[in-house]
C-alpha cells in the first residue's frame, strides 16, 4: 500500500517521539506514545485527513517501528513486518479494532488541530 508519508518520515517521527516506558507515567505507555506520534503525522493537516484504511495502515507502521525500538531492534526492518498479534485486514473487516476504538477521538483531535491553524 502506498502511503502519503514516506517510510523515512514515519520511522523518523517514531524515533523522535519514542520515550522509555515508565509504568508510573501513562504518557509513556506504548499506546499513548503511538497515538501521539500518529496524531503528529496524520491530524490537523491543511490538506485534510486520509481515508480511514490509510490512517489505519499508518498507525500499524508506527506501532511496528515503536515496538522494534522498544525491543532494541531496527525500526526500518520492522516497518513492513506485521507483529505477531497483528490481524490481517479482510474485506469484511477493513479497519483494525484499535482504529475503530479511537476513531471519534481522532476526529475531535483533528478538528482541534485545524482550529489552532486558522488565522
C-alpha positions as CSV (number, residue, x, y, z in Angstrom):
1,X,0.0,0.0,0.0
2,X,1.3,3.5,-0.9
3,X,1.0,5.9,2.0
4,X,1.3,9.7,1.6
5,X,4.2,9.6,4.2
6,X,7.5,8.0,3.3
7,X,9.0,5.2,5.3
8,X,11.7,7.6,6.4
9,X,9.2,10.2,7.6
10,X,7.3,7.6,9.7
11,X,10.4,6.0,11.2
12,X,12.0,9.4,11.9
13,X,8.8,10.5,13.7
14,X,8.8,7.3,15.8
15,X,12.4,7.7,16.7
16,X,11.8,11.4,17.7
17,X,8.7,10.5,19.7
18,X,10.0,7.4,21.4
19,X,10.4,7.5,25.2
20,X,11.2,4.7,27.5
21,X,8.1,3.3,29.2
22,X,7.6,4.3,32.8
23,X,4.7,2.4,34.4
24,X,4.0,5.3,36.7
25,X,3.7,7.8,33.8
26,X,0.7,7.0,31.5
27,X,2.0,9.3,28.8
28,X,5.0,6.9,28.2
29,X,2.8,3.8,27.7
30,X,3.1,2.3,24.3
31,X,-0.4,3.1,23.1
32,X,-0.2,6.7,24.3
33,X,3.2,7.3,22.5
34,X,2.0,5.6,19.3
35,X,-1.2,7.6,19.2
36,X,0.7,10.9,19.8
37,X,3.2,10.0,17.0
38,X,0.3,9.1,14.7
39,X,-1.6,12.3,15.5
40,X,1.5,14.4,14.8
41,X,1.8,12.8,11.4
42,X,-1.8,12.5,10.3
43,X,-4.0,15.0,12.1
44,X,-4.5,18.7,11.6
45,X,-3.1,18.7,8.1
46,X,-4.1,21.6,5.8
47,X,-4.9,19.1,3.0
48,X,-7.3,17.2,5.3
49,X,-7.5,13.6,6.6
50,X,-6.6,10.5,4.7
51,X,-9.1,7.6,4.2
52,X,-9.6,5.5,7.4
53,X,-7.8,2.5,5.9
54,X,-4.8,4.6,5.1
55,X,-4.7,6.1,8.6
56,X,-5.0,2.6,10.0
57,X,-2.1,1.4,7.9
58,X,0.0,4.4,9.1
59,X,-0.9,3.6,12.7
60,X,0.2,-0.1,12.2
61,X,3.5,1.0,10.9
62,X,4.0,3.5,13.8
63,X,3.3,0.6,16.2
64,X,5.7,-1.8,14.4
65,X,8.5,0.8,14.4
66,X,7.8,1.8,18.1
67,X,7.8,-1.9,19.2
68,X,11.1,-2.5,17.4
69,X,12.8,0.4,19.1
70,X,11.4,-0.7,22.5
71,X,12.8,-4.2,21.9
72,X,16.2,-2.9,20.7
73,X,15.6,-3.8,17.1
74,X,15.9,-1.8,13.9
75,X,12.6,0.1,13.2
76,X,13.4,0.2,9.5
77,X,13.5,-3.6,9.3
78,X,10.3,-3.9,11.4
79,X,8.3,-1.3,9.3
80,X,6.9,-3.9,6.8
81,X,6.8,-6.9,9.1
82,X,3.4,-7.4,10.8
83,X,3.6,-8.0,14.6
84,X,2.7,-11.5,15.9
85,X,-0.6,-10.3,17.3
86,X,-1.5,-8.1,14.3
87,X,-4.5,-9.5,12.5
88,X,-4.6,-9.1,8.7
89,X,-7.4,-6.9,7.4
90,X,-10.1,-8.6,5.3
91,X,-12.9,-7.4,3.0
92,X,-15.3,-7.9,5.9
93,X,-13.1,-6.2,8.5
94,X,-11.2,-3.4,6.8
95,X,-10.3,-1.4,9.9
96,X,-8.5,-2.7,12.9
97,X,-10.3,-2.8,16.2
98,X,-7.7,-0.4,17.6
99,X,-8.5,2.2,14.9
100,X,-12.3,1.8,15.4
101,X,-11.8,2.3,19.1
102,X,-10.2,5.7,18.8
103,X,-11.9,6.9,15.6
104,X,-14.1,9.6,17.3
105,X,-11.2,10.8,19.4
106,X,-9.1,11.2,16.2
107,X,-11.9,13.2,14.6
108,X,-12.0,15.5,17.6
109,X,-8.2,15.9,17.8
110,X,-8.1,16.7,14.1
111,X,-10.7,19.4,14.4
112,X,-8.9,20.9,17.4
113,X,-5.6,21.0,15.5
114,X,-7.2,22.5,12.4
115,X,-8.9,25.2,14.6
116,X,-5.5,26.2,16.0
117,X,-4.1,26.7,12.5
118,X,-6.8,29.1,11.5
119,X,-5.7,32.8,11.5
